[in-house]
Amino acid sequence: MRVFVINKHGESLMPCRPRKAKILIREGKATVIKRNPFTIQLKFGSAGYKQPLTLGVDTGHGEVGISVLSDTKEVFSAIATMRNDISDKMTTRKMYRRQKRNKLRYRAPRFLNRAASTRKGRLAPSVQWKVDAHVRLINQCRSLMPVTKTVLETGTFDMVKMNNPNISNEQYQQGVQYGFENVKAYVLARDNYKCQSGKKGCCDKLEVHHVIYRSQSGSDAPSNLKTLCSKHHKALHDNKWSLTSTKQKSLKPATTMNIIRAQLLSIFPDAIETFGYVTKANRYHHNIEKSHSNDAFVIAGGSNQERSTERKITFKRKNNRALQKNRNGFAPSIRKQRYTIQPQDIIEWNGIKCIAKGIQNKGAYLAFMHGTKRLVKNIKTIRLVFQNKGIVYA
């Protein structure tokens, strides 16, 4: 594991080992300017020792692999876990806000802040966060290390081909329903005008059934429709038998990655683009196992260089809204202050450093992790050691 080094003018130098950093700090030649990630700044010198470094990034929807490589060794390796709770939390916030507004007197809108012009080119909040997270990781690596080249494995996904591997040529423009009067006609033809129940005694009348009901937010897409005879269709709705069907693969991650690819190539025009099949071939050639950190290592041009200890990176929610929660039988619950200790902060309890999980009982108690155990103790027995920012290194 390496310690990041900055010279006295704020320029990044080659990372050093913890032992060397400890000696520099003890002799008064350097000072600690950041704890997470641990970074020191020299009090003397201006140029410093540098090597050309290549940053390899394995972009992803759930996890992102990062590797910084010199000609002889890997100086930094990490896997960053992306947040996938943005959409759910915004839905929850919407519910609480609607509840709060319903208790207020009506007030006419003072200005139009929902015009179409304000939404032009706007990404969905969950997608925008992932783009910003990739940008923050890349910029942080560039600011902490003298990176001279950046290689991004972006990959392009063909959503149409993922649904139908046999599609080609003009079929992209025609679509799967080309030549059919409507969706129902397409589904009947796709199922060869036969009941898909797999049962005997089918009648002649055919109907189209929603696998996921409309009442459960099911769509009218052909992938959610099946042909059933009216006899078995009625029996299905009467819960006399159940339909077994494979769940359709979600294309949301592939769509998100296509957007991230376009955004990153626009933000970093000097970056070199590579693709998954190239990385896969290079991994097989050098006999390297599949993982996000290994992919990033190969993307950066790695083959048999000395590897670095893999770091774990998570993202901390920096906002701390006080949402009104009214429950029957309980007093209104609302925070009137921002608590000093936030989740993922480093705290000290009984001389032991632990990771904070969250405040309880209106600030009187704190939940934290002691190894694999979750403890809840009085806030008066706990001391804040370090407050983590948006990107947390483990």
C-alpha positions in Angstrom: 0.0 0.0 0.0 1.3 3.4 -1.0 1.1 6.9 0.5 0.4 9.8 -1.9 3.0 12.6 -2.0 2.5 16.2 -3.0 5.4 18.7 -3.3 5.3 22.1 -1.7 3.8 23.7 -4.8 0.8 21.3 -4.7 2.0 19.1 -7.6 1.7 15.3 -7.4 4.8 13.1 -7.1 5.3 9.3 -7.1 3.6 7.6 -4.2 6.0 6.3 -1.5 5.8 3.4 1.1 4.3 4.1 4.5 7.7 3.6 6.2 9.3 6.4 4.2 6.3 8.7 4.8 6.6 8.1 8.5 10.3 9.0 8.5 9.6 12.2 6.5 6.9 13.3 8.9 9.0 12.5 12.0 12.0 14.5 10.7 9.7 17.5 9.9 10.3 17.2 6.2 6.6 16.6 5.4 3.2 17.1 6.9 -0.1 15.2 6.6 -2.6 17.1 4.5 -5.3 14.4 4.0 -6.1 11.2 5.9 -8.4 9.6 3.4 -6.7 8.8 1.2 -3.5 9.3 3.2 -1.5 12.1 1.6 1.5 14.0 2.7 3.0 17.3 1.4 6.7 17.9 1.3 8.1 21.1 3.0 11.1 21.3 0.7 11.9 20.7 -3.0 9.9 21.4 -6.1 10.5 18.9 -8.9 10.7 15.6 -7.2 11.0 12.1 -8.7 8.4 11.2 -11.3 7.8 8.3 -13.7 5.2 8.2 -16.6 2.1 6.6 -15.1 -0.9 5.1 -17.0 -4.3 5.2 -15.4 -6.6 2.3 -16.5 -10.3 2.5 -15.6 -12.7 -0.4 -16.0 -16.0 1.6 -16.1 -19.0 -0.1 -14.7 -22.6 0.1 -13.4 -22.1 -1.6 -10.1 -18.3 -1.5 -9.6 -15.4 0.4 -11.2 -11.9 -1.0 -11.4 -8.9 1.4 -11.1 -5.2 0.7 -11.7 -2.3 3.1 -12.0 0.8 1.5 -13.6 4.4 2.4 -14.3 6.8 0.4 -16.5 7.9 -1.8 -13.7 5.1 -1.9 -11.1 1.5 -1.1 -10.2 1.5 1.8 -7.8 -2.3 1.9 -7.1 -5.2 -0.5 -7.4 -8.8 -0.2 -6.2 -12.4 -1.3 -6.7 -15.0 1.4 -6.3 -18.6 0.4 -5.4 -21.2 2.5 -7.1 -24.4 3.6 -5.4 -27.6 2.1 -6.8 -30.1 3.6 -4.3 -30.4 7.1 -5.9 -33.8 6.4 -7.5 -35.3 4.7 -4.5 -34.2 7.6 -2.2 -35.6 10.2 -4.5 -38.9 8.3 -4.6 -39.0 8.3 -0.8 -38.2 12.0 -0.7 -41.0 12.7 -3.1 -43.4 10.8 -0.8 -42.4 12.8 2.3 -42.5 16.1 0.4 -46.0 15.4 -1.0 -47.2 14.6 2.5 -45.7 17.8 3.8 -47.2 20.0 1.1 -50.6 18.5 1.6 -50.6 20.0 5.1 -49.9 23.5 3.9 -52.3 26.1 2.6 -52.5 26.4 -1.2 -50.0 28.8 -2.7 -50.0 29.7 -6.4 -46.7 29.0 -8.2 -44.5 32.1 -8.3 -42.5 31.2 -11.3 -42.3 28.5 -13.9 -39.3 26.3 -13.0 -40.4 23.2 -14.9 -40.1 24.5 -18.4 -39.0 22.1 -21.1 -35.9 24.3 -21.8 -34.6 23.7 -18.3 -34.7 19.9 -18.8 -33.0 19.9 -22.2 -30.0 17.6 -22.2 -30.6 16.7 -18.5 -29.7 13.2 -17.4 -31.7 11.2 -14.9 -30.3 11.8 -11.4 -29.2 8.2 -11.0 -27.3 8.3 -14.3 -25.9 11.7 -13.6 -24.5 10.5 -10.2 -22.7 7.6 -11.9 -21.2 9.9 -14.5 -20.1 12.3 -11.7 -18.7 9.4 -9.7 -16.5 8.2 -12.6 -15.3 11.8 -13.2 -14.4 12.3 -9.5 -12.5 9.0 -9.3 -10.5 9.8 -12.5 -9.8 13.4 -11.4 -8.7 12.3 -7.9 -6.2 9.8 -9.3 -4.9 12.5 -11.7 -4.4 15.0 -8.8 -2.7 12.5 -6.5 -0.4 10.8 -9.0 1.6 12.1 -12.0 -0.6 10.3 -14.5 0.5 10.9 -18.1 -2.0 8.7 -19.9 -5.6 7.6 -19.3 -7.2 4.5 -20.8 -10.9 3.9 -20.4 -12.7 0.7 -21.1 -16.1 2.0 -22.0 -17.7 -0.7 -24.2 -20.9 -0.1 -26.3 -24.0 -2.2 -25.7 -26.4 -3.1 -28.5 -29.7 -3.3 -26.5 -31.7 -4.5 -29.5 -29.3 -7.4 -30.2 -29.3 -8.3 -26.5 -33.0 -8.8 -26.8 -32.8 -10.6 -30.2 -29.4 -12.0 -31.0 -30.5 -12.9 -34.6 -31.3 -9.3 -35.6 -29.3 -7.8 -38.5 -29.3 -5.1 -41.2 -32.6 -3.4 -41.9 -34.3 -5.3 -39.1 -32.9 -2.6 -36.7 -35.2 0.0 -38.4 -38.1 -2.3 -38.8 -38.3 -3.7 -35.3 -39.7 -7.0 -34.1 -43.3 -5.9 -34.7 -42.7 -4.8 -38.3 -45.6 -6.0 -40.6 -48.0 -6.7 -37.8 -51.2 -4.7 -37.2 -50.6 -4.3 -33.5 -48.8 -5.8 -30.5 -51.4 -8.5 -30.0 -51.1 -9.7 -33.6 -47.3 -9.9 -33.2 -47.5 -11.9 -29.9 -50.0 -14.4 -31.4 -47.8 -14.9 -34.4 -44.7 -15.2 -32.3 -46.3 -18.0 -30.2 -47.6 -19.8 -33.4 -51.2 -19.2 -32.4 -50.9 -21.8 -29.6 -51.7 -21.6 -25.9 -48.4 -21.3 -23.9 -49.9 -22.8 -20.7 -48.4 -26.2 -21.5 -51.7 -27.8 -20.4 -54.1 -30.1 -22.2 -57.7 -29.3 -23.1 -57.2 -25.9 -24.6 -60.1 -24.2 -26.3 -60.0 -22.4 -29.7 -60.3 -18.8 -28.4 -56.9 -17.2 -27.8 -56.1 -14.2 -25.6 -53.0 -12.3 -24.7 -52.0 -12.4 -21.1 -49.7 -9.9 -19.1 -47.0 -11.9 -17.3 -46.6 -9.0 -14.9 -50.0 -7.5 -14.4 -50.7 -3.9 -15.3 -51.8 -3.3 -11.7 -48.2 -4.3 -10.8 -46.6 -1.8 -13.2 -46.3 -4.4 -16.0 -45.8 -3.0 -19.5 -47.4 -3.8 -22.9 -44.1 -4.8 -24.3 -44.1 -8.1 -26.2 -41.6 -9.5 -23.7 -44.3 -9.2 -21.0 -47.1 -10.8 -23.1 -48.0 -14.5 -23.6 -50.7 -16.3 -25.7 -53.2 -18.2 -23.6 -56.5 -19.8 -24.5 -59.5 -18.2 -22.8 -60.1 -21.4 -20.6 -56.6 -21.4 -19.1 -56.5 -17.6 -19.1 -59.5 -17.5 -16.8 -58.2 -20.4 -14.6 -54.9 -18.5 -14.2 -56.7 -15.4 -13.0 -58.7 -17.6 -10.6 -55.4 -18.8 -9.1 -56.1 -22.4 -10.2 -52.6 -22.6 -11.7 -49.5 -20.5 -12.0 -47.5 -19.4 -15.0 -43.8 -20.2 -14.9 -41.8 -17.8 -17.0 -38.2 -16.6 -17.0 -37.6 -13.1 -15.9 -36.6 -10.7 -18.7 -33.1 -9.4 -18.4 -33.0 -5.7 -17.5 -31.3 -3.5 -20.0 -31.0 -0.5 -17.6 -27.3 -1.2 -16.8 -26.4 -1.4 -20.5 -28.3 1.8 -21.3 -26.6 3.6 -18.4 -23.2 2.5 -19.6 -23.8 3.8 -23.1 -24.6 7.2 -21.6 -21.5 7.1 -19.3 -19.3 6.2 -22.3 -20.5 9.3 -24.3 -20.1 11.6 -21.2 -16.7 10.4 -20.2 -15.3 10.6 -23.8 -16.6 14.2 -23.9 -15.2 15.2 -20.5 -11.8 13.5 -21.1 -11.0 14.1 -24.8 -7.4 13.1 -24.2 -8.4 9.6 -22.9 -7.8 6.5 -25.0 -10.8 4.3 -25.5 -10.6 0.5 -25.4 -13.2 -2.2 -25.3 -14.1 -5.3 -23.3 -13.1 -7.9 -26.0 -9.6 -6.4 -26.1 -9.3 -6.6 -22.3 -10.6 -10.2 -22.3 -8.1 -11.3 -25.0 -5.2 -9.6 -23.1 -6.2 -11.3 -19.8 -6.3 -14.7 -21.5 -2.9 -14.0 -23.1 -1.3 -13.2 -19.7 -3.3 -15.8 -17.7 -4.9 -13.2 -15.4 -8.2 -14.0 -13.6 -11.4 -12.0 -14.2 -12.0 -9.2 -11.8 -12.6 -5.4 -12.0 -9.1 -4.6 -10.5 -7.4 -7.2 -12.9 -9.3 -5.7 -15.8 -8.1 -2.2 -14.9 -4.6 -3.6 -14.6 -4.7 -5.1 -18.1 -6.4 -1.9 -19.5 -3.5 0.2 -18.2 -1.1 -2.1 -20.1 -0.2 -4.5 -17.3 1.2 -8.0 -17.9 3.7 -9.2 -15.3 4.5 -6.1 -13.3 4.5 -6.1 -9.5 1.0 -5.8 -8.2 -0.2 -3.3 -5.6 -2.6 -4.0 -2.6 -6.2 -3.6 -3.7 -8.1 -0.8 -2.0 -11.8 -0.7 -1.5 -13.6 2.6 -2.3 -17.1 3.5 -1.3 -19.2 6.7 -1.7 -20.6 8.5 1.3 -23.9 10.5 1.1 -22.9 14.1 1.9 -26.4 15.5 2.2 -28.2 15.1 5.5 -31.8 16.3 5.0 -34.2 16.6 7.9 -37.4 15.0 6.6 -40.6 15.2 8.6 -41.8 11.7 9.5 -45.3 11.5 11.1 -46.4 8.1 12.4 -49.6 7.2 14.2 -49.0 7.0 18.0 -45.6 8.8 17.8 -44.6 12.4 18.2 -43.5 14.2 15.0 -39.9 13.2 14.2 -37.7 16.0 12.7 -34.1 16.9 13.1 -33.3 20.5 13.9 -29.5 20.3 13.6 -26.8 18.5 11.7 -25.2 15.9 13.8 -21.4 16.1 14.3 -20.9 12.4 13.7 -22.1 11.1 10.3 -22.2 7.6 8.8 -18.8 6.1 7.8 -16.9 8.6 10.1 -14.1 7.1 12.2 -14.8 7.2 15.9 -13.1 6.1 19.1 -14.9 4.0 21.8 -13.1 2.6 24.8 -9.8 3.3 23.0 -10.9 1.3 19.9 -11.3 2.9 16.5 -14.6 2.0 14.8 -16.8 3.0 11.9 -20.0 5.0 12.6 -23.2 3.8 11.2 -25.8 6.3 12.3 -27.3 8.5 15.0 -30.3 7.2 17.0 -32.8 8.6 19.5 -32.5 12.2 18.4 -28.7 12.3 18.8 -28.4 10.5 22.2 -26.9 7.3 20.9 -24.7 6.2 18.0 -24.7 2.9 16.2 -21.2 1.8 15.0 -19.4 -1.3 13.7 -16.9 -3.0 16.1 -15.3 -5.6 13.8 -18.3 -7.6 12.5 -20.6 -6.6 15.4 -23.0 -3.7 15.4 -23.1 -1.8 18.7 -25.2 1.1 20.0 -23.6 3.3 22.7 -24.3 6.6 24.4 -22.9 9.5 22.3 -21.1 10.8 25.4 -18.8 7.8 25.5 -17.7 8.3 21.9 -15.1 10.6 20.4 -14.9 11.7 16.7 -11.5 10.9 15.3 -11.9 11.7 11.6 -14.8 12.8 9.4 -14.8 11.1 6.0 -15.7 13.1 2.9 -17.5 11.9 -0.2 -15.0 9.2 -1.3 -14.1 6.7 1.4 -11.0 4.5 1.1 -10.7 1.2 3.1 
